[in-house]
Amino acid sequence: MSEFIPLSVPNFCGNEKKYVNDAVVSEWVSTGGSLVPRFEKAIADYVGADGAVACNSGTSGLHLAMLAAGIGAGDEVLCPTLTFIAAVNPVCYANAKPIFIGCGDSLCICPSLVRDFLEKNAEMKDGKCINKNTGAHIKALEVVHVFGNMANMPEIMKLAREYNLIVIEDATEALGTYYTDGEFKGKYAGTIGDIGVYSFNGNKLITTGSGGMVVSNHADWLEHARHLSTQAKSDELNYKHDEIGYNYRLTNLQAALGIAQMENIENFIAHKNEMHEFYMNQLDGKNGYSILDFREGVRSNKWFYSLYLSDDAKYTRDEIIAKLKEHKIQSRPIWGLINEQADYPKCEAYAIGSAKHYEERVVNIPCSTSLTKEDAQRVVDTLLSF
Ligand SMILES: *Cc1c(COP(=O)(O)O)cnc(C)c1O
């Protein structure tokens, strides 16, 4: 009987055990210790950011980013609807409200739909973008670089200038993705807008178990994020706090893992790229399948692979997932649209038809950096046997 092939598991083939053991031996296991700043510097240097603040998850990083950007009660934030809910919940933690917008074929928020929405529903007043339906200030636009695919940043940044919007990049899935061409050549996902966030959850490109990182070239925003992440303590010795803070710091143990993972990040990305090409070559145009490609002019980390089911596909998304499971192959649907979850049906949602389309037709297939050619071949053969 063949082995189970997981969707996405971590890869600890480097110095992980050694560095974690060193941290344990040193007894620096909590939020103090030298490895946290070292990991922050490793990430900042890698993506070319002026600075970075480590935190205990991508979600807490996004919360810090909202607060550092000054998003607060009564504000509205333009958000994608086809993404993981952790991208949007932090908007609510900051007491602001999301406005959901549909995606383009990149699966990322579509700038021309954002533009449509703003042209129809917003007006500029005293340099502020005001929602004519609610009277609220649309203060920011949040982009998610879905599955490691760069959002259309030239168009996003143009919109941001025209409507005076802060750009928050959820780059939790896109560490290592950068432009190789055009206006932002050499720029990494997460460093193009005003503030960006990475995640090191167990299934992300690199992992610290759980963890996140905020980057920004606004030095004051970063300092504020750091302050908020450490209980907003303003006096080290005397327990003085000047606002309501959080316990959002990364631990030294987690940073030990992160430093070891960073030593292998380029190998991980090379493997992700190789397997993506393999799946594309084997599956494109067969049985109504295709593997979605990543944006041109970008070196993408190709974190997750999207099997797209066209009208010619014999089975639905859920049938494919169930059949793969029978063959001990783990897969998953893309997310449910956020505007349909929890309290979010109350929020505005604009032009989400394309997002609905992709929600119903995309299946993520195994993509671990330890996935062997033989296992990938088994995934392909199984899919073609249906
Ligand atoms: C993983 C992820 C997050 C949250 O990161 P955690 O580290 O799991 O909190 C946020 N947004 C998106 C799009 C993600 O994929």
The ligand as a MOL file (V3000), in Angstrom:
LIG
                    3D

  0  0  0     0  0            999 V3000
M  V30 BEGIN CTAB
M  V30 COUNTS 15 15 0 0 0
M  V30 BEGIN ATOM
M  V30 1 C -1.0060 32.1730 6.9540 0
M  V30 2 C -1.7490 33.3920 6.6000 0
M  V30 3 C -2.0060 34.4060 7.5450 0
M  V30 4 C -1.7610 34.2790 8.9980 0
M  V30 5 O -0.5670 33.8180 9.4180 0
M  V30 6 P -0.4570 32.9960 10.8070 0
M  V30 7 O 0.9990 32.9690 11.0240 0
M  V30 8 O -1.0630 31.6540 10.5570 0
M  V30 9 O -1.1840 33.7550 11.8440 0
M  V30 10 C -2.6200 35.5660 7.1080 0
M  V30 11 N -2.9830 35.7380 5.8290 0
M  V30 12 C -2.7890 34.7750 4.9110 0
M  V30 13 C -3.2050 35.0490 3.5080 0
M  V30 14 C -2.1850 33.5690 5.2630 0
M  V30 15 O -2.0210 32.6120 4.3430 0
M  V30 END ATOM
M  V30 BEGIN BOND
M  V30 1 1 1 2
M  V30 2 1 2 3
M  V30 3 2 2 14
M  V30 4 1 3 4
M  V30 5 2 3 10
M  V30 6 1 4 5
M  V30 7 1 5 6
M  V30 8 2 6 7
M  V30 9 1 6 8
M  V30 10 1 6 9
M  V30 11 1 10 11
M  V30 12 2 11 12
M  V30 13 1 12 13
M  V30 14 1 12 14
M  V30 15 1 14 15
M  V30 END BOND
M  V30 END CTAB
M  END
